Amino acid sequence: MPTHPSRWSRRRLLQVAGGGAAAVTAGAVGWAWAGPGMPLSQVADPALEREAAASGAEQAFLHVIAHADDSLYFMNPALEQSVRSGARSVTVCMTGGESDGRNTAEHGRGDRMPPRDRPAFARARTNGLRAAHAVMATGDPLSPWDVEAISLLPGFQVEIQTLRAAPRNQLVFMELVEARTVSEPRARSLRGLWLGAVDVLPTLRSEGTPVQRTFQYTREDVVASLTALLERVRPTVVRTLDPNAVHAPHRPPPTDDPKLRGFQYYDHQDHISSACFTQAALAAYWGGRPTRPTVVENYIGYEAGVLPNNVDLPTARRKAELLSVYGWADGRDCGDRAGCGDRKVGGSALDGWSRNWTRSTRLRAPGSNSWLRPLKDGRLAAFAVLDGTAVCWAETAPGNGTFSGPHRLGGGLLQGQVHAVSHPGGALQLFVSRTVLPAPNHAHRRELLTALQNGTARNGVPAFGPWESLGTPDAAPLKSLETGFPAAAVGQDGTVHVFARDWRGGIAYRSGAQGGDWSLWRHLEAPTASPGSGAGYRLSWTGWTHVWTPRGWCTSWRPVTGPCTTGCRGRRGRYRSPPGTPGCPSPVAR
């Protein structure tokens, strides 16, 4: 970080803080710098990086995925925007994605089943991914790549491919053995390695790889490899899958290994585990105090298939076009006998079995609608999460649109977004979510935190007291991982109500007088919520607080009388007023 706070314009601030991490994605296309390529083994000069970070000229994106098609299904169109911007874009695929080793249509429908050949199928998927990236960068699926084996960690090799016509685009393949099942407990898998069910996980050499042999990775080796990649790329944006997937209402598959017991999730176990490994690597990377800040975006995987589509048709068609390139639907000849793409996907992405993944792209953190707040003197303060910590930008004078910062406010391994509220006297209070990684003395869990403003520093930046844990609605560590992002409201008497999605998909809340002296978590009575459901809130001018879910169920209350379920949804999806209130507001999903 610069020694002296830099000056940020309103436009630049919106790119980083506005609406959470998604704003960085949207803004990156406009101000990414298309400079010369840099070999992956070369670390950028720290002085140049500090200058680039201060000016906003340099962007670098690191995408961490479990399987070759994950970024095309779940991260596009953001992925293509990054590639086309000219910014450095590196994608690391953690597993070989070898599946059943048969490169044929899904479940072999209408086709003769070919023999199993996992090394060849892993290579075909690699070829499909690089063809899709070549189309995004150059328009030509056969644009050549330079392929080599490099060492991220002493004693280990990974395959790296660099697009010759656009060398700032690189693909890295670790080729760890995949689970080969969406949810069945498998000790030999990323999940098994993360949970300690196995001590090592082997790699699978894909056909034609320059990597000389197979390797055995411990959990620490995987984290160290990803950390080394972070240190080489020094990304400003890290995109990964969702470490906080929602459980499905099904009985989990049986297992005799207590370490593998748990819930069945909507998402693929490799997706979830790859995101957990990425979190651990980010924690190690941030511990080294990198020279430029990093935003993290977590993308929902298979769960998107049971949520409403949210991508417009032209964008969905473009996603499908790139997936058809990956799926080898055009039958092009890439010169590799292993195959030129993944026929399980083929040309089915828009209207076939995976259409709902193609027609949706969702971040786990939807973006806060309360990241910008006025200070007592009329200046604005903006809040976001960078490097896993809360940061603040403060306007240098009321209404001038120039901000100093980012100023660090503490916290560790925070996720997604900051929610800020104003007390009647003008003091601010922040609410965040953080991950606690597993360690010998505590379990892997999630918790909500809050910090209350206790003054203003000499430089005009709001000062906050220590972060206080609010726990989670569900005390069990595994259930706590599904806790939603906090939303809060302040009543006219100064009582703060904080809301979050609980494990069952409902809404839970705590209340605290003047933002402290918190009650226990209470669960609001509600119908069973759908995956991804969350809370929205609104504090009306009469003092009523309204809380609702995307399905339209609503609870309203005054500080004195407490909550009262009102069922706000009226005919044709409109919201009708609870008794004695001016009306229900439009919902904001959490």
N, C-alpha and C positions, 0 to 999 in steps of 0.2 A: 504494500500500500504506500502511496506517496507520503512523505514526511509531513507536508502541509496539506490540509484538505483542499481538494481540487474544486473547481467551480463547475457545476452541472447546470445545463439549460433545462427548461421545462420539457422540451422534446426528448432530450437524452434521458431524463429521469423517467419519463413514461415508458421508454424502451426497456428499462431495467426493473422498475418497481410497479408500474401501472398494471393492475389486474394480475399480479403474480408473475411467475416465470414465463407464461405464455406470451407476454408482451415482448420478451427478449427474442423469441422465435419470430414474431411478426416484424420486429424492427430490424433484425439482423440483415435482411436482404437489402435494406436501404443503405446501411452504413458499414457493411463488411468490406474489407480491403482485399482486393485480388492481387496479392503479392507473389513473389517467386515461391516455388515449392521448397520444402525442407525435408531432408531425409528423416525417417522416424528415429533413427539412432542418434540424431543430433539434437541437443537441448538448446533452446533459444537463449540468446544473451539476456540476462536479467535486466540490464540497464535499458535495452531496447524494449523489453516487455513492460517495464514500468512506464516508459513513455507511451507505448501503445495503449496500455490500460487507462492512462490518464486522458488520452485523446479520444478513446473509443474507436480508433481506426482499425484495430486488429481483432478479429474474431477467430475462434477455433472451437470446433464441435467434436465431441467424442460420444459415439453411440455404442452402448454396451447391450448386446442382445444374446439370447440363448441359442436361437436357431437362425438359419440364413434368411428366412422370410419375415422375421419378426418386425424389423424396422419398416419393411414395405407395407405390411398390414397395419401396424399399430402406431407408427411414428410419422408416416406421411399424412399430409403434404409438408410438414415441417422439415423432414429430411431433405426433400428435393429443393425446398427453398434455400436450405443451407448449402447444398452442393452447387446450385446455380448461382449463388451469391459470389462465388470465388473465394470464400473463406476456406480455411483448412478444415477438412472433414475426414475424420477417422472413425471407422466402424470396426469393433472387435466382436467376433462371434465366438462364444465360449465353448460350445459343443460342436461335434461333427455333424449333428443332426441326421445321423445315419438311419434312424427309425428301424423299419423292418428290412431295409436293404433292397426294396423293390421299387424301381423307378417307373411306376405305372399310375394310372388314374386312381383316385381315392378308392380304397378297398378293392381295386382291381375290377370295378364294375365294367362289364362289356369287353374286357380285355383278357387275354391269356396271362396268367401270372408268371412273370419272369423269375428266374432263380434269385435267391438272396445274394446280394453283392454290396455289402455295406461300404467298403472303401470306394467303390465306384459311385454309389448313390451320394455319398458325402461330397465327392468331387463334382458331381452333376449339380448339386445345390450350390456349391461354390461358384461354378461357372454361371449359373443363373443369376446369382446375386451380383457378380461383377458385370454381367451384361446389362442388368437394370441400372446399376450405377453409371455405366458408360453412357447409357441413353440419357440419364438425368444430366450428365456433365457435358456430353458432346453430341448427343442425338444418334450415335452409332453404336449398336449393341456389340459389334465386333471390333471396336476400338481396342488396340492392344494394351496389355498390362505387363509390367515387369514383375517377376515373381522371384522371391528369395526367402531363405530361412534366416532369422535373426534370433538373438538371445535377449529376452527381457530380464531373465534371471539366470545367474550362473548355473550351468548344468542342464538348462532347458532350452528348447527351440520352439518358435512359432513361425507360421508362414505369414509373410506380408506381401501384398500385391499393391502396386502403385500404378495408377492410370497414366500412361505415357503422355497423352495429350493434355492432361490436367493433373499434374503430379501432386497437387495439394489434396487429392482424393485417394485415400488408402484404405485397404481392407486387411484386417488381422484375424487369423484363424488359430485358436488355441487347440481345437479338435479334442476336447475332453469327451469321454463317452457320455451320451445322453441317457435319460431315464428310459426311453423307448415306451413310455406309457404316460398318459396325461396325469393320472392320479393314483395308480397302484403303488403302494409302498415298495421302493427298491433301494436297497442299501447302496448298490453301485450306481450312484447318481449324484448330481449336484446337491440335491436335498439331503441324501445320505451323508455326503461329505460335510455339509454345513451343520447337520445335527449330530455329527460324531458317530454315526452308525458304521462308518468305515474310516480307516485311517488314511487311505490313499485312493485316488481315482485315476485310472489309466487314460491315456489318449488313444485315439484310433487314427492311424495314418491313412489319410485319404489317398486314392490312386493318383500317382504322379506328383505327390507333394515333394518339395525339396527338403522337408524336415527329415532328418536321417534315421530316426528311430522313434519308438514310442517312449513315453515318459510316465512316471507315477507322481501325481501332484498331491501333496497334503493340503489341508485347508489353508494353512499359513502360506504355502507356495502359491495358491490361487490368488489370495489377497495381495501378496507381494508382487505378483506379476501384473495385476491390474494397477497397483500403486505405481510400479515402474512405468507403465504406459501413461498414466496420468502425469507423471513427472516429465515425460518426453513430449507429450502433446501440449501440456499446460492449457487445458481447455477453458474457455469462458462459459461454455454451456456443456453440461453432461446430460445426455438423454439415456434413460434406462427404463426397464419395465417396472412393474408395480410390486413393491415388497409387502404391501398391505392389502392383499387380495381378499375378497369377501367369500365367506364359506357358502356352500350350496346346501339346500335343505335335504341332504341325502345322508344315509348312514355311511360313515367312512369305511373304506376297504379294510378288512381285518389284517393284522400283522402280529407276529409273535415278538417283534423287537419293540420294546417300550420306547426307544428313541425315535421310532418312525411313526408312532401313534399320533393322531391329531384329527383335524377336520378334513372333509373333502371340500375343495375350493372350485369356483368356477374357472379359475385360470390353470394353466399348465404348471406343474411343479417345477420344471426347469426355468420358466419365466420368473416365478417368485424367488427361487434360490439364486438365480443370476443377479437379481436386484439386491438381495441381501449381501452377496459377496461384494457388489459394487459399493454399497453403503459402508462396509468395513474398509474397503480400499480408500474411499473418500475420507473417512475419519483419519486414516494414516497419512494420507496426502495433505490434508489440511493441518495436521500436526506439524508438518514441516514449514508452515507459513508460506505458501506460494506467493509469487510476486503479483499475480492478478486474480481478481475474485472470480468465483465460479457459481453459476446458477445451475440447479439440478431440476430436471423435469422427469417425473415418473409417469409412464404411459400405461393405461389399462390394457390388458391383453384379452384373453378369451371372454372375459366378463362383458366386453363391449357387444358380444353377440346376443346377450339377453337384455340389453338396454336399448332404448329408442335410437334409431339412426340419427346422426347429427351432422352429417357431411352432405353438402349440396350435390346434385347429380353430376354436374361437370367435374367437380373435384373427385367424386367417386369413380367416374369414368377414367380419369387420369391415373388414379391409384390402380385401377384394374388393368390399364394398359401396361403399366410397369410390372405388375404381377404377372401378366401374360408373357412379358419378356422373360421374367424370372422362371415362369412355368414352361418355357420352350414351346409356346403355342404356335409360333411361326415356323417351327421345324428347321431353323437356320443351322448351317454347318459351321461349328466353331472349331472343328479339327480335333476334337477330343473324343476318343472312343467311349469314355465313361458317360458321356451325355452332356448336353448343353443347357440343361435346366431341370426343374423339378416338375415332373409330369403329374404328381399328385395334386398340384395346383393347376397346371395347364392353363386353359383360358377360361376357367370357371369363376374367377374372382368377383365379377360384377353380379352375376345372376345365379351362381351355383351354390354349393354347400357352404362356402365361406363368405357369402355376400354381405352378411351383417357386420363382419369385421372390416370389409372394404368400405362400407357405408358409414363407418364411425371412426373417429379419432378422439380419444378422451384422455385428459390428464387426471391423475388421482386428485391433485389439488386443483380445484376449479378456479381459483383466483379469488382473493378477498375483495369485497366491495367497500371495505373500510380500511384501506391502506394509507389514506391521506387524511390528515386532521389539522384543524387550525390550532395554533398556539395562543396563549393568552394575549400576546401583543399583536395578533392579526397575521403573523407569518404562518406559512404552511410547513408541516413536517410530513415526510413520506417514509414508509417503512417497507422493508422487504427482507428476504433471507438470502445471504451470500456466504459462501464457504461454510454453510451449516450454522451460521450465527445471525442474529437479528442485527440489522443496520438501519441507520436513519440518515436522511438528507434533510437539512433545514434551510428554509428560504433565508437569504441574507438580509432582506428587508421586505416589509409587507407589500405584496403584489408585484415585486420586480421580476419574478419568474426565474431567478438565479439561485441555485441551491449549492450549499457546501456539503461535502461528504464524499463517500459514505463514512459514517461514524459508527464504530462497532458498539453494540449494546450487550454483547455477551450471549450466552446460551451455547449449547454444543449439539451437533447433529440434528439441528432443527430442520423441519421439512416444509417445503411448499410455500407458505405464505404467513403473513402477520396480520392479525385482526386488531385494530386499535379503536378504542372508544373514548369519549370525552365525559368527564364528570361535570356536575353542575358548576363547580368552581373553576373549571378549565383544565384541571390536571388530566393527563392521558393515562390510559392503562392498556397494556399490550397482552395479547393471548396468542400462543403458538403451540405447535405439536412437535414432539421430538422422539427420536428412537433411542432406546438404551440397548446397545449391542450386548450379546451374551458374554459372560465372563465367569470365572470360577465362583465368584461370590454373588452373582445375580443372574436372573434369566433374561432372555431376549424379550423386550416389551416396548410398549409405547406409553407416553404420558403427556398430559397437557400442562403447560406452564403459564404463569402470568407475572408481569412486572408493573409496578405502579410508579408513576412519575413523582419524584420527590424534590425537584428543583430544576434550575436551568444553569448550565455551565457558562463560563465566561465567554466562550465562543458562540453563545446563543443556542447551543444544541440542548434539547431536553435531556435531563439526567433522570435515571431510573434506579430504584432500589433493587435488591437482589431478586433473582428469579425464584418464584415460589411454585412448587409442584401442586397441581390440582388433582393428581392421580388420573384415573379414568373411570368411566361408569362401571366397567367390568374389571374386577381386581385380578382375575386369572391372567397371567402374562400372555398366554396364547390368544385369549379373547381380546385382550387390550390392543393387539396389533391391528384390529379392525376398527378402532375408535376413529370417528370422523374428525375433521378439522373444526376448531372451536369458532363459534359465533357468539357475540355478546351484545347485551343491551343494558343501558343504565336508566333506572327509574328516576322520577322527579325527586324522590327522597334520597338519592344517592346509592340505592341498592343496585348491585351489579348482578345480572343473571347471565350465566355462560351456558351454552347449549352445545351438544355434540351428539353425533350418531353413536348408538351403542351396538353391541355385538349382534343383538337380535334384529337390528334394522330399524329400531324405534329411536326416540329422542330422549336423552337424559339431560338433567340440568343441575347446577349448583347455584346458590345465591349467597352473596356476601355483602354485609353492610359496609358502605364506603369502599368497596373493593377488597375487603378482608373479612376475617371471622366467618369463614365459609361454612355453609351447611354441608351435610352429606349429599352424595349424588342421589338424585331421585329420578325415577323412570316415569315418563308421561305415558299414560295409557293410549295405545294407538293400534290400529290394525297392523298386521305383519307388513313390513315394507319390502319393496323390491330391491335387488342389488343396486348399490350406488345411491340409494335414497339418502337424503340428508335433511338438515334443518335450514330454514330461513327464518328471519325474524324481522319485526318492525315495531318500533315504539311510536305510538300515535300521540297526537298532541293532547289527548285527554288523559294520558298516563297509562293507557292499556298497552300491554306487550302481546303481540301476536306471534305465534310459532306455528309453522306448518311444514308439511312434507310435500314433495312433488305430486303425490297422489291426491292432494287437496284436503287431507285431514288437518284440522287446525285447533290449537288451544290458545285461549286468551286469558289474561288475568291482570288484576291490579296488585300492587305490592301488599295490600292489607288482606285481600280476600284469597289470594293464591290462584292456582290454575283452575280453569274450567273448560272442558272440552266442548267445542261449539259446532264442529262439523261445518266449516266455512264454505265448502263447495256447494254451490247451488246448481241450477239447471244449466246445461250446455257448458259446463266447466267454469262458469262465472263464480266469483266469490261474493257471498252476501254478508252483511254486517252482523257481528255478534250483538246481543242486546246492549244498548247504551254506548255503542262505539260508532265512529264515523265510517267504518268499513274496513274490510280486509285488503291488504296490499297485494301487489303482484309478487309471486314467490321468487326467491333466489336459491338455487340448489346448492347444497353443501356436500 
